[in-house]
Amino acid sequence: MKYINKKLTIEKVNLEKIAKNFNTPTYCYSYNQLKNNVINFKKNFKTFSPLICFAIKSNTNINIIREIKKFGLGADVVSMGELMIAIKAGINPKKIVFSGVGKTSSEIEYAIDKKILLINAESKSEIKEIERIAKLKKKKINVGIRFNPNTDAKTLSQISTGKKENKFGVNNKTFLELVNYCRNSKNINLRCLSVHIGSQILDFKPYVQMLKTIQNIISKTNYKFEFVDLGGGMGIAYDNKNKKLNYKKYNFAIKKFLKVVKTKIIFEPGRSIVGDIGTLISKVIYIKESAKKNFIILDAAMNDLMRPALYGAAHKILPSVKSTIKAKKTYEFVGPICESTDKFTTINKFQKLKEKDLVAICDVGAYGMSLSSNYNLRPKAIELLIKGSKIKVIKKRQKHKDLM
Ligand SMILES: *Cc1c(COP(=O)(O)O)cnc(C)c1O
């Protein structure tokens, strides 16, 4: 996304044109950004060619998943719905891993019937449930065990998942017990150790720490894991201050790990594949100034983009037409929803805006639409895929009658 003749443009289409043709709020995704992200991700780890399983929960639009499938990626799913959409998008079940702390019996059955690569179990009870169903079906099922390495990912506490107080994975003691349990099971084929320590991670050091902890626990098992699934979590630069994750150092640490542990690496990236491909275009409905605060009231709200309300995440906002006139005041960018957390950001001396102007909320490709809701009975936004000067509607705008 860049300014061409002062107009904010995604690939070759400017935001004004999109808003005129499709109204607002509108989610737009850049095909070329998606392609570059996949190419770069592969390039960063090319020496050991990992299996890359896209974390479906970050963006559940089937057209986006189809494009990702064409680049050869598999999928990481966390529910029956996600497993169904991954298969419907054409992803080979042999490239699908299933994570999550609360898989139900019917989800496990479905995953077994679809012959996916791995069910990554997160508790003793789940292993036993998989074994029970496998026994009934007279099958031996490929599983992984999710290990909780008690590593601080140094990210927002709400999206940290690898510390001992988090609900995810099992601790050292349970892990060792479960490895022995699986060794003796006729219906469970333990093939993988999986971890996922959190999301929006920008410091490589927690990953190095995590690798050390995995190496240590594997050495205690004396078991050959065909796969080590390192999860996702690679952060992106949401603002200009955000430093970037040092992929070279992460790659180097994995290569060192692989010298000791002979295994195939799996990754489950979501945000790093789709985060920066998405933009939410929104229109200023009203500008409201008061003694204490000033508000830019947008037509996009927390139901469209939940991340700021859910965990205080910050998204950059850009005007669709650039000018040099600055506003003199500080404005809070808010939505129309009846909640005080329905606010995106506060900006001092933003470019002067008028009512009906358009703005772009940036980097909303991950956990944007997928976290959206119909709160306040607001229809969900339209989604567009932009490739050069072509615009494809990849999901229609919901209508009020769909909600009645
Ligand atoms: C959410 C999740 C991911 C993806 O995380 P990102 O930060 O989007 O890369 C990967 N694996 C598991 C198990 C997850 O829950």
Ligand as a Chemical Component Dictionary entry (heavy atoms), coordinates in Angstrom:
data_LIG
# 
_chem_comp.id                   LIG 
_chem_comp.type                 NON-POLYMER 
_chem_comp.pdbx_formal_charge   0 
_chem_comp.three_letter_code    LIG 
# 
loop_
_chem_comp_atom.comp_id 
_chem_comp_atom.atom_id 
_chem_comp_atom.alt_atom_id 
_chem_comp_atom.type_symbol 
_chem_comp_atom.charge 
_chem_comp_atom.model_Cartn_x 
_chem_comp_atom.model_Cartn_y 
_chem_comp_atom.model_Cartn_z 
_chem_comp_atom.pdbx_ordinal 
LIG C1 C1 C 0 -2.880 -19.145 16.834 1  
LIG C2 C2 C 0 -1.946 -20.275 16.664 2  
LIG C3 C3 C 0 -0.950 -20.215 15.689 3  
LIG C4 C4 C 0 -0.706 -19.007 14.814 4  
LIG O1 O1 O 0 -0.146 -17.936 15.517 5  
LIG P1 P1 P 0 0.389  -16.630 14.741 6  
LIG O2 O2 O 0 0.842  -15.746 15.819 7  
LIG O3 O3 O 0 -0.749 -16.069 13.969 8  
LIG O4 O4 O 0 1.509  -17.065 13.842 9  
LIG C5 C5 C 0 -0.161 -21.342 15.525 10 
LIG N1 N1 N 0 -0.322 -22.443 16.274 11 
LIG C6 C6 C 0 -1.260 -22.536 17.236 12 
LIG C7 C7 C 0 -1.397 -23.782 18.013 13 
LIG C8 C8 C 0 -2.102 -21.447 17.458 14 
LIG O5 O5 O 0 -3.031 -21.524 18.422 15 
# 
loop_
_chem_comp_bond.comp_id 
_chem_comp_bond.atom_id_1 
_chem_comp_bond.atom_id_2 
_chem_comp_bond.value_order 
_chem_comp_bond.pdbx_ordinal 
LIG C1 C2 SING 1  
LIG C2 C3 SING 2  
LIG C2 C8 DOUB 3  
LIG C3 C4 SING 4  
LIG C3 C5 DOUB 5  
LIG C4 O1 SING 6  
LIG O1 P1 SING 7  
LIG P1 O2 DOUB 8  
LIG P1 O3 SING 9  
LIG P1 O4 SING 10 
LIG C5 N1 SING 11 
LIG N1 C6 DOUB 12 
LIG C6 C7 SING 13 
LIG C6 C8 SING 14 
LIG C8 O5 SING 15 
# 
